[in-house]
Amino acid sequence: MTPEMDTAHPHSDVNVPARLSVTALGGIPLIKPGDDLVQIILDALDGMGDRLEDGDILVLAQKIVSKSEGRIVDLESVTPSARALEVAEQVDKDPRLVELILSEATEIVRHRKGVLVVAHRCGVVLANAGIDRSNVDQAVGGTDTNVLLLPEDSDASCARLRQDFQNRAGVTIGIIINDSLGRAWRNGTVGAAIGAAGIEALLDLNGEPDLFDRPLQSTQVGLADELAATASLVMGQAGEGRPVVLIRGLERGHGQGRAADLVRPRDQDLFR
């Protein structure tokens, strides 16, 4: 018998198999302003021969939530301010787009030619305040001037959706809205939670024992971000048309939390 086999772990549940299922729903149509996302998702699940269960997590792409909430703006309707004209010259962007970005932001964090990174009203730091025109129906005449803004309050959107699912389906679930964010120091975008409800978005493990019964002292897990990134793997990033993901089997982290919990306070942000 090897020493590894002869030595028991202090915790009896170590090395117990764990499984998490991640399923992108089929049958989700192109979403339009005013669409009933809850009913659309329930119908899609029914079409797959499935139904929601207590403890499930639904991850929704930001675009379908924004579209259903009517957050589409035609740039032709925007008049840039003097400030927007000044910033647009510095970053070489459409002044109308810059006007929208500034209206959604609390501050400009970084900027240079082709790049405008801001702190959104919800606290998250991202390029262009999350405003995008990809996968957005364009204006009449195909002028390519429609853009999509983030939800007014993504955490509030998640809370409303969660309550609506509970009312209609009789289940207690978690809801995450995810978006693709760039990261300081790292190339590539990653799915991240910009809204959450029914889940501990920031899971605090401080005080819990490690393998050798030493208490953890500085361990907080961005659980909502981890789930958002996991969902992105099956959602896709282009024209896959899979904007809703069902995650089933999460063992811990169910509870009350918001994506706002993931935003580091400015006075603790060493890099802003």
C-alpha positions as CSV (number, residue, x, y, z in Angstrom):
1,M,0.0,0.0,0.0
2,T,1.4,3.4,-1.0
3,P,1.7,6.2,1.6
4,E,-1.0,8.1,-0.3
5,M,-3.4,5.3,0.1
6,D,-2.5,4.7,3.7
7,T,-3.1,8.3,4.8
8,A,-6.8,9.3,5.2
9,H,-7.9,12.8,4.4
10,P,-9.1,14.8,7.4
11,H,-12.5,15.3,5.6
12,S,-14.6,12.4,4.7
13,D,-16.1,14.1,1.7
14,V,-12.8,14.7,-0.1
15,N,-12.5,13.0,-3.6
16,V,-16.3,12.3,-3.8
17,P,-17.3,12.7,-7.4
18,A,-19.1,15.9,-8.4
19,R,-21.0,16.7,-11.5
20,L,-22.5,19.9,-13.0
21,S,-24.7,19.8,-16.1
22,V,-24.6,22.8,-18.5
23,T,-27.2,22.9,-21.3
24,A,-27.8,25.5,-23.9
25,L,-31.5,25.7,-24.6
26,G,-32.7,25.2,-28.2
27,G,-35.8,26.9,-29.6
28,I,-35.1,30.4,-28.5
29,P,-36.3,32.9,-31.2
30,L,-34.8,36.2,-32.0
31,I,-35.9,38.5,-29.1
32,K,-37.8,41.7,-29.8
33,P,-38.7,44.6,-27.4
34,G,-41.5,43.6,-25.2
35,D,-41.0,39.8,-25.6
36,D,-41.9,37.7,-22.6
37,L,-38.6,36.0,-21.8
38,V,-40.0,33.8,-19.0
39,Q,-42.6,32.3,-21.2
40,I,-40.2,31.9,-24.1
41,I,-37.8,30.0,-21.9
42,L,-40.5,27.8,-20.3
43,D,-41.7,26.9,-23.8
44,A,-38.2,26.1,-24.9
45,L,-37.7,23.8,-22.0
46,D,-41.0,22.1,-22.7
47,G,-39.9,21.6,-26.3
48,M,-36.8,19.8,-25.0
49,G,-38.8,17.6,-22.7
50,D,-37.5,19.3,-19.6
51,R,-38.7,21.6,-16.9
52,L,-37.1,23.8,-14.2
53,E,-36.2,22.3,-10.8
54,D,-35.5,24.0,-7.5
55,G,-31.8,25.0,-7.4
56,D,-31.4,25.4,-11.1
57,I,-29.5,28.3,-12.5
58,L,-30.5,30.1,-15.7
59,V,-27.8,32.2,-17.4
60,L,-29.2,34.7,-19.9
61,A,-27.1,36.5,-22.5
62,Q,-27.2,40.3,-21.9
63,K,-28.4,41.0,-25.4
64,I,-31.7,39.1,-25.0
65,V,-32.5,40.9,-21.7
66,S,-31.6,44.3,-23.2
67,K,-33.7,43.6,-26.3
68,S,-36.7,42.5,-24.3
69,E,-36.4,45.7,-22.3
70,G,-36.3,47.9,-25.4
71,R,-32.7,49.1,-24.9
72,I,-32.1,49.7,-28.6
73,V,-31.1,53.2,-29.6
74,D,-30.8,54.5,-33.2
75,L,-27.6,56.6,-33.4
76,E,-29.5,58.9,-35.8
77,S,-31.6,60.0,-32.9
78,V,-28.6,61.1,-30.8
79,T,-27.1,64.6,-30.7
80,P,-23.6,64.6,-29.3
81,S,-22.6,67.1,-26.6
82,A,-19.5,69.2,-26.6
83,R,-17.9,66.8,-24.2
84,A,-18.8,63.8,-26.5
85,L,-17.3,65.6,-29.4
86,E,-14.1,66.2,-27.5
87,V,-13.7,62.6,-26.3
88,A,-14.7,61.2,-29.7
89,E,-11.8,63.2,-31.3
90,Q,-9.4,61.6,-28.7
91,V,-10.6,58.0,-29.2
92,D,-11.5,58.2,-32.9
93,K,-15.1,57.0,-32.4
94,D,-18.5,58.1,-33.6
95,P,-19.5,61.1,-31.4
96,R,-23.1,59.9,-31.2
97,L,-21.8,56.6,-29.8
98,V,-19.5,58.4,-27.4
99,E,-22.5,60.5,-26.2
100,L,-24.4,57.3,-25.3
101,I,-21.3,55.8,-23.6
102,L,-20.9,58.9,-21.4
103,S,-24.6,58.9,-20.6
104,E,-24.3,55.3,-19.3
105,A,-21.0,55.9,-17.4
106,T,-20.0,57.4,-14.1
107,E,-16.4,58.0,-15.2
108,I,-13.8,57.4,-17.9
109,V,-11.2,54.9,-16.6
110,R,-8.9,54.6,-19.6
111,H,-8.9,55.9,-23.2
112,R,-6.7,56.1,-26.3
113,K,-7.3,55.9,-30.0
114,G,-9.9,53.2,-30.6
115,V,-10.4,52.4,-26.9
116,L,-12.8,53.9,-24.4
117,V,-13.1,52.1,-21.0
118,V,-15.6,53.4,-18.5
119,A,-17.2,52.6,-15.2
120,H,-20.9,51.8,-16.0
121,R,-23.6,53.1,-13.7
122,C,-23.9,49.5,-12.3
123,G,-20.3,49.7,-11.3
124,V,-18.7,47.2,-13.7
125,V,-15.7,48.6,-15.7
126,L,-15.8,47.7,-19.4
127,A,-15.3,49.0,-22.9
128,N,-17.9,51.4,-24.4
129,A,-20.2,51.0,-21.4
130,G,-21.2,47.6,-22.9
131,I,-22.8,49.3,-25.9
132,D,-22.7,47.1,-28.9
133,R,-24.2,46.6,-32.4
134,S,-23.4,43.0,-33.0
135,N,-26.4,40.7,-33.3
136,V,-28.7,43.7,-33.2
137,D,-31.4,44.3,-35.8
138,Q,-30.5,47.4,-37.7
139,A,-32.6,50.5,-38.5
140,V,-35.1,50.8,-41.3
141,G,-33.2,51.0,-44.5
142,G,-30.2,49.0,-43.3
143,T,-28.3,52.0,-42.1
144,D,-26.4,50.0,-39.4
145,T,-27.1,52.7,-36.8
146,N,-28.9,50.7,-34.1
147,V,-26.9,49.9,-31.0
148,L,-27.9,48.0,-27.8
149,L,-27.3,49.3,-24.3
150,L,-27.0,47.2,-21.1
151,P,-30.2,46.8,-19.0
152,E,-31.0,49.8,-16.9
153,D,-30.3,47.7,-13.7
154,S,-29.2,44.1,-14.4
155,D,-29.5,43.0,-10.8
156,A,-33.1,44.3,-10.7
157,S,-33.8,42.6,-14.0
158,C,-32.6,39.3,-12.6
159,A,-34.7,39.7,-9.4
160,R,-37.8,40.4,-11.5
161,L,-37.2,37.4,-13.8
162,R,-36.5,35.1,-10.8
163,Q,-39.8,36.1,-9.2
164,D,-41.7,35.6,-12.4
165,F,-40.3,32.1,-12.8
166,Q,-41.3,31.3,-9.2
167,N,-44.8,32.7,-9.8
168,R,-45.3,30.8,-13.1
169,A,-43.4,27.6,-12.6
170,G,-43.4,27.2,-8.8
171,V,-39.6,26.8,-8.5
172,T,-36.9,28.7,-6.7
173,I,-34.0,29.2,-9.1
174,G,-31.0,31.5,-9.6
175,I,-30.7,34.0,-12.5
176,I,-27.5,35.4,-14.0
177,I,-27.1,37.9,-16.9
178,N,-23.7,37.4,-18.5
179,D,-21.7,39.5,-20.9
180,S,-18.3,39.2,-22.6
181,L,-15.8,41.4,-20.8
182,G,-12.1,42.0,-21.4
183,R,-9.7,41.8,-18.4
184,A,-6.8,43.9,-17.3
185,W,-3.5,42.0,-17.9
186,R,-5.1,39.2,-20.0
187,N,-6.0,38.9,-23.7
188,G,-9.4,37.7,-24.7
189,T,-12.9,38.3,-23.5
190,V,-14.5,36.0,-20.9
191,G,-18.2,35.6,-19.8
192,A,-18.8,37.6,-16.6
193,A,-21.9,38.3,-14.5
194,I,-23.4,41.8,-14.8
195,G,-26.6,40.8,-13.0
196,A,-27.5,38.1,-10.5
197,A,-30.3,37.0,-8.2
198,G,-30.9,33.9,-6.1
199,I,-27.2,33.1,-5.8
200,E,-24.3,34.2,-3.7
201,A,-22.5,36.1,-6.5
202,L,-19.4,36.5,-4.2
203,L,-19.1,33.3,-2.2
204,D,-17.2,34.0,1.0
205,L,-15.2,31.0,2.2
206,N,-13.2,32.7,4.9
207,G,-13.1,30.7,8.1
208,E,-13.9,27.4,6.4
209,P,-11.3,24.6,6.8
210,D,-8.9,23.6,4.2
211,L,-7.8,19.9,3.7
212,F,-5.8,20.1,6.9
213,D,-8.3,22.0,9.0
214,R,-6.5,25.3,8.7
215,P,-9.2,28.1,8.4
216,L,-9.2,29.9,5.1
217,Q,-8.3,33.6,5.6
218,S,-8.7,35.4,2.3
219,T,-10.8,33.3,0.0
220,Q,-13.7,34.8,-1.8
221,V,-15.0,33.1,-5.0
222,G,-16.6,35.1,-7.8
223,L,-19.2,32.3,-8.2
224,A,-21.5,34.2,-10.5
225,D,-18.6,35.0,-12.8
226,E,-17.5,31.4,-12.8
227,L,-21.0,30.3,-13.8
228,A,-21.3,33.0,-16.4
229,A,-18.0,32.0,-18.0
230,T,-19.1,28.3,-17.9
231,A,-22.3,29.2,-19.7
232,S,-20.4,31.1,-22.3
233,L,-18.7,27.9,-23.5
234,V,-22.0,26.5,-24.8
235,M,-23.6,29.9,-25.7
236,G,-20.9,30.8,-28.2
237,Q,-19.8,34.3,-29.0
238,A,-21.0,34.8,-32.6
239,G,-24.1,33.6,-34.5
240,E,-24.8,30.4,-32.6
241,G,-28.2,31.7,-31.4
242,R,-28.0,30.0,-28.0
243,P,-28.6,32.8,-25.5
244,V,-30.0,30.8,-22.6
245,V,-28.1,28.2,-20.6
246,L,-29.4,25.9,-17.8
247,I,-26.9,24.9,-15.1
248,R,-28.0,22.1,-12.9
249,G,-26.3,20.4,-9.9
250,L,-24.7,23.4,-8.2
251,E,-24.0,22.1,-4.7
252,R,-23.6,25.4,-2.9
253,G,-23.9,29.1,-3.3
254,H,-27.7,29.4,-3.5
255,G,-28.9,32.4,-1.6
256,Q,-29.1,36.1,-1.8
257,G,-26.5,38.1,-3.8
258,R,-26.1,40.6,-6.6
259,A,-23.5,41.1,-9.3
260,A,-22.8,44.4,-7.7
261,D,-21.1,42.4,-4.9
262,L,-18.4,41.5,-7.4
263,V,-17.4,45.1,-8.1
264,R,-14.3,46.0,-6.1
265,P,-14.9,49.3,-4.2
266,R,-12.9,52.2,-5.7
267,D,-10.9,52.7,-2.5
268,Q,-9.7,49.1,-2.7
269,D,-8.9,49.2,-6.4
270,L,-5.2,49.4,-6.8
271,F,-5.3,49.7,-10.6
272,R,-7.8,52.4,-11.3
